[in-house]
């Protein structure tokens, strides 16, 4: 099969005005970035609509190095709806440069189920990540400058909780010392960088309803404490107006298309292992407003992105998915069954059978939210009919729908069966039920997620986490939902435990207060908010050819 780049060269994007017209979005609402990308003004949400706005959430079993193809499945499903002449629009996250140039590679789908132009979307796109980085670091600069210029707010440099960010994997910047070089260079203190996808500014932009809401969130962002232990918020530095100016264009969602002309809003990109893992509320609403079917995804496995989609995003935006798709592969289940990633080509029914326990847990987790999942098997060429029959039979035991897909090789045509099954599943889904009530204690919320989603026996708070919890209680923020930062490669907080781990406890190492975003980040295990590059990063294979085509960004 040709490479993704070679496949992309077979398709010519339609003018973005054609895509917007198909959605009923008038040209006056567009801000074009060339002929095939546009931002859409938020006032397009105020136009009258007759669309049904049914929402489909795509999630997956626990990720493995073999790849499950969640984004590819989302795009293939969208293209299948288009082939069935259904009104459809996708809402996806923007890729981050860090993983694109690191281990994961690009994030625009694969094979014949991609959004385009993939090279621009995967790299700088419309500059949203850069705007978020700049706004975040403006607040950092203003904070250190305030201390240098006399520190009228009496901020304790040892209790600053706001960190700088950059959209690159760079482990060397996780912990640094600032202000070295003499008294003209600032006040020395410890600091560090997170990746932009973990920035609270990213989370605030993705959860904001509009500019006014984003401004309010920025103002109530906790940045540190005084020597007396009183909280200091971004509003007190008088800098949030300038942050809003930097974020003006980034707040508007980006409109692109798939190979088959299916519209897609691509906007915002928080990771699900260290943030809440969903595209922006604005983009999701835009898709629902302009189409009968809106298809969105949540990052990593259901235990991470989808749990946060329900318990954080759906609460904030008053959303309720009408269907849930759970993506898996034979290869992934073999790895959960104990197979090595280099030994997945040959039939192994025992490994598949053992790996099905991971699928079992995710099906159970979907049903906890009152939803009836459709299991989508993303088929690979090496999969055998016997292996697939095992998975189909397990779905029948659970009483859930199953569909085999081949959208990577066939585009929308390869996901038509899935599209029909998803449409039929809508009537089986009831209003979602949150995992916990907001008035529960922080410990009860964390315990609810860890037990129900991960299968843990209980949770344990480190001394640092207990100290953080007291600070949360002192500030009166126990009512906030929890956003658990956890290793994505396991249901547990130990990335080495595959399949369906049992008899384990989740250790909470720290709690970070994201008052502006409106949730508490619960750090577990050894999770880090700044990834590092692998021994051989994807950047080693990326080249700019004389033709102007970027090679290796897949």
C-alpha positions as CSV (number, residue, x, y, z in Angstrom):
1,X,0.0,0.0,0.0
2,X,1.3,3.5,-0.8
3,X,2.4,5.8,2.0
4,X,0.1,8.4,3.5
5,X,1.9,11.1,1.7
6,X,1.6,9.3,-1.6
7,X,-2.1,8.7,-1.0
8,X,-2.6,12.4,-0.1
9,X,-1.2,13.4,-3.5
10,X,-4.1,11.6,-5.2
11,X,-6.6,14.1,-3.7
12,X,-7.1,17.8,-4.4
13,X,-8.9,19.7,-1.7
14,X,-12.1,21.5,-2.6
15,X,-12.1,25.2,-2.0
16,X,-13.0,25.7,1.7
17,X,-15.9,27.9,0.7
18,X,-17.5,24.7,-0.9
19,X,-17.1,22.9,2.4
20,X,-18.6,25.8,4.4
21,X,-21.5,26.1,2.0
22,X,-22.3,22.4,2.5
23,X,-22.6,23.1,6.2
24,X,-24.7,26.2,5.6
25,X,-22.0,28.6,6.8
26,X,-22.0,31.8,4.8
27,X,-18.7,33.2,3.5
28,X,-19.0,36.3,5.7
29,X,-18.2,34.1,8.7
30,X,-14.9,32.7,7.2
31,X,-11.4,33.9,7.7
32,X,-9.4,32.1,5.1
33,X,-5.9,30.6,5.5
34,X,-5.3,29.9,1.8
35,X,-7.9,28.1,-0.3
36,X,-8.4,25.0,1.9
37,X,-8.3,26.1,5.5
38,X,-10.5,28.7,7.3
39,X,-11.4,29.9,10.7
40,X,-15.1,30.4,11.4
41,X,-16.4,33.3,13.4
42,X,-18.2,32.4,16.5
43,X,-21.3,34.3,15.4
44,X,-22.0,31.4,13.0
45,X,-23.3,29.6,16.0
46,X,-26.1,32.2,16.3
47,X,-27.6,31.5,12.9
48,X,-30.9,29.6,12.6
49,X,-30.5,25.8,12.1
50,X,-32.7,22.8,11.3
51,X,-30.0,20.3,11.9
52,X,-30.5,17.4,14.4
53,X,-27.0,17.8,15.9
54,X,-26.7,14.2,17.1
55,X,-23.4,13.6,18.8
56,X,-21.2,10.5,18.3
57,X,-18.2,10.0,20.6
58,X,-15.3,7.8,19.4
59,X,-13.0,6.2,22.0
60,X,-10.8,3.1,22.2
61,X,-9.4,0.3,24.2
62,X,-6.1,1.0,26.0
63,X,-3.5,2.2,23.5
64,X,-0.6,0.0,22.5
65,X,2.5,0.6,20.2
66,X,0.7,-1.3,17.5
67,X,-1.8,1.5,17.1
68,X,-5.6,1.3,17.4
69,X,-6.4,4.0,14.7
70,X,-9.0,6.0,16.7
71,X,-8.6,9.2,14.7
72,X,-8.4,7.2,11.4
73,X,-11.6,5.5,12.4
74,X,-13.3,8.8,13.3
75,X,-12.5,10.1,9.9
76,X,-13.4,6.9,8.1
77,X,-16.8,6.9,9.9
78,X,-17.4,10.5,8.9
79,X,-16.6,9.7,5.3
80,X,-19.0,6.7,5.5
81,X,-21.8,9.1,6.6
82,X,-21.0,11.3,3.6
83,X,-21.2,8.3,1.3
84,X,-24.6,7.5,2.8
85,X,-25.7,11.1,1.9
86,X,-26.1,12.0,5.6
87,X,-25.4,15.5,6.9
88,X,-22.2,15.1,8.9
89,X,-19.3,17.1,10.4
90,X,-16.4,16.0,12.5
91,X,-14.8,17.8,15.5
92,X,-11.2,16.8,16.2
93,X,-8.2,17.9,18.2
94,X,-5.3,19.7,16.7
95,X,-2.0,17.8,16.6
96,X,0.9,18.9,18.9
97,X,4.4,19.4,17.5
98,X,5.8,17.5,20.4
99,X,4.4,14.0,19.5
100,X,4.5,14.8,15.8
101,X,8.3,15.2,15.9
102,X,8.7,12.7,18.8
103,X,7.3,9.2,19.1
104,X,3.7,9.3,17.9
105,X,4.1,11.0,14.5
106,X,1.3,12.9,12.8
107,X,-2.3,12.9,13.9
108,X,-4.5,13.5,10.9
109,X,-5.6,9.9,10.2
110,X,-4.1,7.4,7.9
111,X,-4.5,5.6,4.6
112,X,-7.6,6.8,2.7
113,X,-9.1,8.2,5.9
114,X,-7.3,11.4,6.5
115,X,-8.0,15.1,6.9
116,X,-6.1,17.6,4.7
117,X,-3.8,19.4,4.3
118,X,-2.1,17.0,6.7
119,X,1.4,18.7,6.6
120,X,0.0,22.1,7.6
121,X,-2.4,20.7,10.2
122,X,0.4,18.6,11.8
123,X,2.8,21.4,11.9
124,X,1.9,25.1,12.5
125,X,-1.6,25.0,11.1
126,X,-3.3,28.4,11.9
127,X,-1.0,29.2,14.8
128,X,-3.4,28.2,17.6
129,X,-0.7,26.4,19.6
130,X,1.7,29.2,19.2
131,X,-0.9,31.7,20.4
132,X,-1.7,29.6,23.5
133,X,2.1,29.2,24.2
134,X,2.5,33.0,23.9
135,X,-0.4,33.8,26.2
136,X,0.8,31.3,28.8
137,X,4.3,32.6,28.7
138,X,3.2,36.3,28.8
139,X,1.6,35.5,32.2
140,X,4.9,33.9,33.3
141,X,6.9,36.9,32.2
142,X,4.5,39.3,33.8
143,X,4.7,37.3,37.0
144,X,8.5,37.3,37.2
145,X,8.6,41.0,36.2
146,X,6.2,41.9,39.0
147,X,8.4,40.3,41.5
148,X,11.5,42.0,40.0
149,X,9.8,45.4,40.0
150,X,9.2,45.5,43.7
151,X,6.6,42.7,44.3
152,X,3.7,44.8,45.4
153,X,1.5,41.7,45.7
154,X,4.1,40.2,48.1
155,X,4.3,36.9,46.0
156,X,6.4,34.2,47.5
157,X,8.7,33.0,44.6
158,X,8.8,29.6,46.3
159,X,5.1,29.2,46.0
160,X,4.6,30.0,42.3
161,X,2.4,27.3,40.7
162,X,2.3,28.8,37.1
163,X,4.8,27.2,34.7
164,X,6.0,28.1,31.3
165,X,5.2,26.0,28.3
166,X,6.5,25.1,24.8
167,X,5.1,22.9,22.1
168,X,8.0,20.5,21.9
169,X,9.1,17.4,23.8
170,X,12.1,18.6,25.9
171,X,12.9,16.8,29.1
172,X,15.8,19.2,29.9
173,X,13.3,21.9,30.7
174,X,11.1,20.0,33.2
175,X,13.0,21.6,36.1
176,X,15.1,24.7,35.7
177,X,16.4,27.7,37.6
178,X,15.3,31.1,36.4
179,X,16.8,34.5,36.8
180,X,20.5,33.6,36.9
181,X,23.2,36.1,35.8
182,X,23.0,39.0,38.3
183,X,20.5,41.4,39.7
184,X,19.5,42.8,36.3
185,X,18.3,39.4,35.1
186,X,15.5,38.9,37.5
187,X,15.0,37.1,40.8
188,X,16.5,33.6,40.9
189,X,13.9,30.8,41.6
190,X,13.1,27.3,40.5
191,X,10.7,26.8,37.6
192,X,10.1,24.6,34.6
193,X,8.2,24.0,31.4
194,X,5.2,21.8,30.5
195,X,4.2,21.0,27.0
196,X,1.7,23.4,25.5
197,X,-1.0,20.6,25.3
198,X,-0.8,20.6,29.2
199,X,-1.1,24.3,29.6
200,X,-4.1,25.5,31.6
201,X,-4.6,28.1,28.9
202,X,-5.2,25.2,26.4
203,X,-7.8,23.7,28.8
204,X,-9.5,27.1,29.3
205,X,-9.7,27.8,25.6
206,X,-11.1,24.3,24.9
207,X,-13.8,24.6,27.7
208,X,-14.8,28.2,27.1
209,X,-18.2,29.0,25.6
210,X,-17.1,32.3,24.1
211,X,-14.7,35.2,24.6
212,X,-16.4,36.5,27.7
213,X,-16.2,33.1,29.3
214,X,-12.5,32.7,28.4
215,X,-11.7,36.1,29.8
216,X,-13.4,35.1,33.1
217,X,-11.4,31.9,33.2
218,X,-8.1,33.6,32.6
219,X,-8.8,36.1,35.4
220,X,-9.5,33.4,38.0
221,X,-6.4,31.4,37.1
222,X,-4.3,30.6,40.3
223,X,-0.7,31.6,39.7
224,X,0.8,31.4,43.2
225,X,0.6,32.4,46.8
226,X,1.9,35.3,49.0
227,X,4.3,35.0,51.9
228,X,1.2,34.9,54.1
229,X,-0.3,32.0,52.1
230,X,-3.0,34.0,50.4
231,X,-3.8,33.0,46.8
232,X,-2.8,35.2,43.8
233,X,-4.8,35.2,40.6
234,X,-3.9,36.3,37.1
235,X,-6.4,39.1,37.3
236,X,-4.3,40.8,39.9
237,X,-1.4,41.2,37.4
238,X,-3.6,43.2,35.0
239,X,-2.4,41.1,32.1
240,X,-5.5,39.1,31.1
241,X,-6.6,41.7,28.5
242,X,-3.3,41.2,26.6
243,X,-3.7,37.4,26.9
244,X,-7.1,37.7,25.3
245,X,-5.6,39.8,22.5
246,X,-3.1,37.0,21.8
247,X,-5.9,34.4,21.9
248,X,-8.5,36.3,19.8
249,X,-8.0,34.3,16.6
250,X,-7.1,31.0,18.4
251,X,-10.6,31.0,19.9
252,X,-12.2,30.6,16.5
253,X,-12.4,27.0,15.3
254,X,-10.6,25.8,12.2
255,X,-12.5,24.3,9.3
256,X,-10.9,21.7,7.0
257,X,-12.0,18.6,5.1
258,X,-11.3,14.9,4.6
259,X,-10.1,13.3,1.3
260,X,-13.8,12.7,0.5
261,X,-14.9,16.2,1.3
262,X,-16.3,15.5,4.8
263,X,-16.1,18.7,6.8
264,X,-14.0,18.8,10.0
265,X,-13.6,21.4,12.7
266,X,-10.1,20.9,14.1
267,X,-9.6,23.0,17.2
268,X,-7.7,22.7,20.5
269,X,-5.4,19.8,21.5
270,X,-5.1,19.0,25.2
271,X,-3.6,15.5,25.9
272,X,-5.8,13.0,27.7
273,X,-3.0,11.6,29.9
274,X,-2.1,15.0,31.4
275,X,-5.1,17.1,30.6
276,X,-8.8,16.5,29.6
277,X,-8.2,15.2,26.1
278,X,-11.0,16.7,24.1
279,X,-11.3,19.2,21.3
280,X,-12.9,22.6,22.0
281,X,-16.5,22.9,23.2
282,X,-16.9,25.6,20.5
283,X,-15.8,23.2,17.7
284,X,-18.1,20.5,19.0
285,X,-21.1,22.9,19.1
286,X,-20.2,24.2,15.7
287,X,-20.3,20.7,14.2
288,X,-23.6,19.9,16.0
289,X,-25.1,23.2,14.9
290,X,-24.4,22.7,11.2
291,X,-24.9,19.0,10.7
292,X,-27.3,16.2,11.6
293,X,-24.4,14.0,12.8
294,X,-21.4,15.4,14.7
295,X,-18.5,12.9,15.2
296,X,-15.9,13.7,17.9
297,X,-13.2,11.7,19.7
298,X,-11.6,11.7,23.1
299,X,-7.9,11.0,23.6
300,X,-6.2,7.7,24.4
301,X,-8.4,4.9,25.9
302,X,-11.9,5.3,27.3
303,X,-10.6,5.3,30.8
304,X,-8.7,8.6,30.2
305,X,-10.2,10.8,27.4
306,X,-13.8,9.6,27.4
307,X,-14.2,9.6,31.2
308,X,-13.0,13.3,31.2
309,X,-15.3,13.9,28.2
310,X,-18.3,12.9,30.2
311,X,-17.3,14.1,33.7
312,X,-15.8,17.4,32.6
313,X,-16.7,18.5,29.1
314,X,-20.3,17.2,29.1
315,X,-20.9,18.9,32.4
316,X,-19.5,22.2,31.3
317,X,-21.1,22.3,27.8
318,X,-24.3,20.4,28.7
319,X,-23.6,17.8,26.1
320,X,-24.8,14.2,26.0
321,X,-23.5,11.8,23.3
322,X,-26.2,9.9,21.3
323,X,-23.8,7.1,20.4
324,X,-20.4,5.8,21.6
325,X,-17.9,3.9,19.4
326,X,-15.2,1.8,21.0
327,X,-12.3,1.2,18.6
328,X,-10.0,-1.8,18.9
329,X,-7.7,-4.0,16.8
330,X,-6.7,-7.7,16.8
331,X,-3.1,-6.5,17.1
332,X,-3.8,-4.4,20.2
333,X,-5.7,-7.2,21.9
334,X,-2.8,-9.6,21.2
335,X,-0.4,-7.2,23.0
336,X,-2.8,-7.0,25.9
337,X,-2.7,-10.8,25.8
338,X,1.0,-10.8,26.3
339,X,2.4,-10.8,22.7
340,X,5.5,-8.8,21.8
341,X,4.9,-5.9,19.4
342,X,7.3,-7.5,16.9
343,X,5.3,-10.8,17.0
344,X,1.8,-9.8,15.9
345,X,1.6,-11.0,12.3
346,X,0.7,-14.7,12.9
347,X,-2.6,-16.0,14.1
348,X,-2.7,-16.4,17.9
349,X,-6.2,-17.1,19.3
350,X,-4.9,-17.6,22.8
351,X,-3.4,-14.1,22.9
352,X,-6.5,-12.6,21.5
353,X,-8.7,-14.4,24.0
354,X,-6.5,-13.2,26.9
355,X,-6.4,-9.7,25.5
356,X,-10.2,-9.5,25.4
357,X,-10.2,-8.8,29.1
358,X,-9.1,-5.2,28.2
359,X,-12.0,-4.8,25.8
360,X,-14.4,-6.3,28.5
361,X,-13.4,-3.5,31.0
362,X,-13.9,-0.7,28.5
363,X,-17.3,-2.0,27.5
364,X,-18.2,-2.1,31.1
365,X,-16.9,1.4,31.6
366,X,-19.0,2.8,28.7
367,X,-22.1,1.2,30.3
368,X,-21.4,2.8,33.6
369,X,-22.3,6.1,31.9
370,X,-25.6,4.7,30.7
371,X,-24.3,4.3,27.1
372,X,-24.5,1.3,24.8
373,X,-21.2,1.1,22.8
374,X,-20.6,0.0,19.3
375,X,-17.3,-1.9,19.0
376,X,-15.4,-1.0,15.8
377,X,-12.8,-3.5,14.8
378,X,-10.2,-1.7,12.7
379,X,-9.0,-4.5,10.5
380,X,-5.4,-5.1,9.5
381,X,-4.3,-7.3,6.5
382,X,-2.7,-9.9,8.9
383,X,-5.9,-10.4,10.9
384,X,-7.6,-13.8,10.4
385,X,-11.3,-14.6,10.3
386,X,-10.9,-16.8,13.4
387,X,-9.4,-14.0,15.4
388,X,-12.1,-11.6,14.4
389,X,-14.8,-14.2,15.2
390,X,-13.5,-14.4,18.8
391,X,-14.0,-10.6,19.2
392,X,-17.4,-10.6,17.6
393,X,-18.5,-13.5,19.9
394,X,-17.3,-11.6,23.0
395,X,-19.3,-8.6,21.9
396,X,-22.4,-10.8,21.6
397,X,-21.8,-12.0,25.1
398,X,-21.9,-8.4,26.3
399,X,-24.9,-7.7,24.2
400,X,-23.2,-4.8,22.3
401,X,-23.1,-4.1,18.6
402,X,-20.0,-5.0,16.5
403,X,-18.8,-3.8,13.1
404,X,-15.6,-4.7,11.2
405,X,-14.0,-1.8,9.3
406,X,-11.5,-1.3,6.5
407,X,-11.5,2.4,6.2
408,X,-7.7,2.7,6.1
409,X,-7.6,0.9,2.8
410,X,-11.0,1.9,1.4
411,X,-11.9,5.2,2.9
412,X,-15.5,5.9,3.7
413,X,-16.7,2.8,1.8
414,X,-14.8,0.6,4.4
415,X,-16.8,2.0,7.3
416,X,-20.3,2.0,5.9
417,X,-21.3,-1.1,8.0
418,X,-20.0,0.8,11.1
419,X,-22.0,3.9,10.2
420,X,-25.2,1.9,9.8
421,X,-24.7,0.2,13.1
422,X,-23.9,3.5,14.9
423,X,-27.1,5.1,13.5
424,X,-29.1,2.1,14.7
425,X,-27.5,2.3,18.2
426,X,-28.8,5.8,19.0
427,X,-32.2,4.5,20.2
428,X,-30.4,2.3,22.7
429,X,-28.6,5.1,24.6
430,X,-30.0,6.8,27.6
431,X,-29.0,10.2,29.1
432,X,-25.5,9.9,30.5
433,X,-25.0,9.5,34.3
434,X,-21.9,11.2,35.7
435,X,-19.4,9.0,37.6
436,X,-19.6,11.2,40.7
437,X,-21.5,14.2,42.1
438,X,-19.6,17.5,42.3
439,X,-20.4,18.0,46.0
440,X,-18.5,14.7,46.9
441,X,-15.1,15.1,48.5
442,X,-12.0,15.1,46.3
443,X,-11.0,11.8,47.7
444,X,-14.4,10.3,46.8
445,X,-14.2,11.6,43.3
446,X,-10.7,10.2,42.7
447,X,-11.7,6.9,44.2
448,X,-14.9,6.7,42.1
449,X,-12.8,7.2,38.9
450,X,-10.0,4.8,39.9
451,X,-12.4,2.0,40.9
452,X,-15.0,2.3,38.1
453,X,-12.7,3.2,35.2
454,X,-9.4,1.6,36.1
455,X,-10.5,-1.4,38.2
456,X,-8.4,-0.3,41.2
457,X,-9.0,-1.5,44.7
458,X,-8.4,1.9,46.2
459,X,-6.3,5.0,46.0
460,X,-3.5,6.3,48.2
461,X,-2.4,9.9,48.6
462,X,1.3,10.7,49.1
463,X,2.2,13.3,51.8
464,X,2.7,15.9,49.1
465,X,-0.8,15.1,47.7
466,X,-2.3,15.3,51.2
467,X,-0.7,18.7,51.6
468,X,-2.1,19.8,48.2
469,X,-5.5,18.6,49.2
470,X,-5.5,20.8,52.3
471,X,-4.8,23.7,50.1
472,X,-7.7,22.8,47.8
473,X,-10.0,22.7,50.9
474,X,-8.6,26.0,52.2
475,X,-9.4,27.7,48.9
476,X,-12.9,26.2,48.8
477,X,-12.4,24.4,45.5
478,X,-13.4,20.9,46.5
479,X,-16.5,21.2,44.3
480,X,-14.4,21.1,41.1
481,X,-14.3,17.9,38.9
482,X,-11.1,15.9,38.8
483,X,-8.9,15.5,35.8
484,X,-6.7,12.4,36.5
485,X,-3.2,12.5,34.8
486,X,-2.3,8.8,34.3
487,X,-0.1,6.6,32.1
488,X,-2.1,5.9,28.9
489,X,-0.7,2.5,28.2
490,X,-2.3,0.8,31.2
491,X,-5.6,0.8,33.0
492,X,-3.5,1.2,36.2
493,X,-1.0,3.9,37.1
494,X,1.8,1.5,36.2
495,X,2.5,1.7,32.4
496,X,4.0,-1.8,32.3
497,X,0.7,-3.5,33.3
498,X,-1.3,-4.4,30.2
499,X,-4.5,-6.2,29.7
500,X,-6.9,-5.8,32.7
501,X,-4.8,-5.4,35.8
502,X,-6.3,-6.5,39.1
503,X,-5.5,-6.1,42.8
504,X,-3.7,-2.7,42.5
505,X,-3.9,0.7,44.2
506,X,-3.5,4.0,42.4
507,X,-1.0,6.4,44.0
508,X,-1.8,10.1,43.9
509,X,1.5,12.0,43.9
510,X,0.3,15.6,43.7
511,X,-2.8,17.8,43.0
512,X,-2.5,20.9,40.7
513,X,-5.3,23.5,41.0
514,X,-6.6,24.6,37.6
515,X,-9.1,27.2,38.9
516,X,-9.5,28.9,35.5
517,X,-10.1,25.6,33.6
518,X,-12.4,24.6,36.4
519,X,-10.9,21.2,37.5
520,X,-8.3,19.7,39.7
521,X,-5.4,17.9,38.0
522,X,-4.7,14.7,40.0
523,X,-1.2,13.5,39.2
524,X,-0.7,9.7,39.6
525,X,2.3,7.5,39.5
526,X,5.3,9.0,37.7
527,X,3.3,10.9,35.1
528,X,5.0,14.0,33.6
529,X,3.5,17.1,32.0
530,X,6.6,17.5,29.7
531,X,7.3,14.4,27.5
532,X,10.8,13.6,26.3
533,X,12.0,12.6,22.8
534,X,12.6,8.8,22.1
535,X,16.0,7.5,21.2
536,X,15.0,7.9,17.5
537,X,12.4,10.6,17.2
538,X,10.1,10.9,14.2
539,X,11.8,14.1,13.3
540,X,14.8,12.0,12.1
541,X,12.6,10.8,9.2
542,X,11.0,14.1,8.2
543,X,12.4,15.9,5.1
544,X,11.3,18.9,3.0
545,X,11.7,17.8,-0.7
546,X,12.5,20.2,-3.5
547,X,8.9,19.9,-4.7
548,X,7.8,21.5,-1.4
549,X,6.3,18.2,-0.2
550,X,7.1,17.2,3.4
551,X,8.0,13.6,3.6
552,X,7.9,11.3,6.7
553,X,5.2,13.2,8.7
554,X,3.0,10.2,9.2
